[in-house]
Amino acid sequence: MKIFDAVDLNDAWQIYRQTDDETGADAAPGHLLGVLNGACDAVDIHFWQRDADIGPLNPAAAGDVIETKFDILFAGEVDITDGDGNIHHVQAGQAILYRSDELGHWEQIRPIVKIGISLKNFRLPS
């Protein structure tokens, strides 16, 4: 058994930096705590925290394996603008399901804490 602390930013947390794809501006650094990486790196579960700021929806590079992502927001709120320009407001207690090849960006209205689950080679139900 292992206990993970999603509140205390101790040494196990990694600083994670991103650049917004649309503006080219550096987003505030986030903090990432890996919980599980599955066999063949097919599953990733992690905690994520960042102060209010902007960031790309998917910082994946060309040629990356397409992932299905499921994020559960525990604190804060965010507006997600998708590739078609639609704005989706997500707040604590809600979840987001998307693919890593979808375009868009986050605008974190307040600092967020979420748990993210990424599945490689997994198809979303129709």
JOTAVEN-V571024 format. One record per residue. N is the residue number from 1. RES is the residue in one letter. PHI is phi in degrees with one decimal (none if undefined). D_FIRST is the distance of its C-alpha to the first C-alpha in whole Angstrom. Layout:
N/RES/PHI/D_FIRST ; N/RES/PHI/D_FIRST
This chain:
1/M/none/0 ; 2/K/-137.6/4 ; 3/I/-104.1/7 ; 4/F/-112.4/10 ; 5/D/-99.4/13 ; 6/A/-88.1/16 ; 7/V/-111.9/19 ; 8/D/-80.2/19 ; 9/L/-81.2/20 ; 10/N/-85.8/19 ; 11/D/-63.5/19 ; 12/A/-71.8/16 ; 13/W/-78.1/19 ; 14/Q/-104.0/22 ; 15/I/-79.8/25 ; 16/Y/-125.6/26 ; 17/R/-111.2/30 ; 18/Q/-136.9/32 ; 19/T/-118.3/36 ; 20/D/-68.2/37 ; 21/D/-62.4/39 ; 22/E/-81.3/42 ; 23/T/-98.4/43 ; 24/G/77.1/42 ; 25/A/-80.6/40 ; 26/D/-75.0/37 ; 27/A/-80.7/35 ; 28/A/-57.8/33 ; 29/P/-62.5/30 ; 30/G/-99.3/27 ; 31/H/-125.8/23 ; 32/L/-119.9/20 ; 33/L/-124.3/17 ; 34/G/-71.1/15 ; 35/V/-107.6/12 ; 36/L/-150.7/13 ; 37/N/-120.7/16 ; 38/G/-81.4/16 ; 39/A/-56.8/19 ; 40/C/59.3/22 ; 41/D/57.4/21 ; 42/A/-85.0/22 ; 43/V/-129.9/19 ; 44/D/-134.8/18 ; 45/I/-124.5/16 ; 46/H/-152.1/16 ; 47/F/-93.0/17 ; 48/W/-141.0/21 ; 49/Q/-135.5/23 ; 50/R/-159.7/27 ; 51/D/-66.5/30 ; 52/A/-57.1/33 ; 53/D/-176.3/35 ; 54/I/-114.3/35 ; 55/G/-170.5/34 ; 56/P/-69.1/34 ; 57/L/-62.6/32 ; 58/N/-138.5/32 ; 59/P/-81.6/32 ; 60/A/-64.7/32 ; 61/A/-94.1/35 ; 62/A/-57.3/37 ; 63/G/91.1/36 ; 64/D/-67.9/32 ; 65/V/-67.3/31 ; 66/I/-70.3/31 ; 67/E/-117.0/28 ; 68/T/-95.8/27 ; 69/K/-117.3/25 ; 70/F/-130.8/24 ; 71/D/-113.9/23 ; 72/I/-112.8/23 ; 73/L/-88.5/24 ; 74/F/-99.4/23 ; 75/A/-148.4/25 ; 76/G/89.2/29 ; 77/E/-154.3/31 ; 78/V/-146.8/33 ; 79/D/-104.5/36 ; 80/I/-110.0/35 ; 81/T/-98.4/38 ; 82/D/-83.9/38 ; 83/G/-62.4/41 ; 84/D/-92.6/43 ; 85/G/89.0/44 ; 86/N/-75.9/42 ; 87/I/-103.6/40 ; 88/H/-115.5/37 ; 89/H/-90.8/36 ; 90/V/-126.2/32 ; 91/Q/-131.1/30 ; 92/A/-49.5/27 ; 93/G/94.7/26 ; 94/Q/-111.4/27 ; 95/A/-127.0/26 ; 96/I/-126.3/28 ; 97/L/-120.3/28 ; 98/Y/-156.8/30 ; 99/R/-108.8/31 ; 100/S/-71.5/31 ; 101/D/-96.9/34 ; 102/E/-79.6/35 ; 103/L/-95.9/37 ; 104/G/147.7/37 ; 105/H/-149.7/36 ; 106/W/-93.6/34 ; 107/E/-125.0/36 ; 108/Q/-79.6/33 ; 109/I/-75.6/35 ; 110/R/-133.6/33 ; 111/P/-52.3/29 ; 112/I/-117.9/27 ; 113/V/-132.3/23 ; 114/K/-143.3/21 ; 115/I/-112.3/19 ; 116/G/-115.3/20 ; 117/I/-125.0/20 ; 118/S/-118.6/22 ; 119/L/-120.8/23 ; 120/K/-91.1/25 ; 121/N/57.2/28 ; 122/F/-122.9/28 ; 123/R/-98.3/31 ; 124/L/-69.1/31 ; 125/P/-62.7/32 ; 126/S/-70.9/36
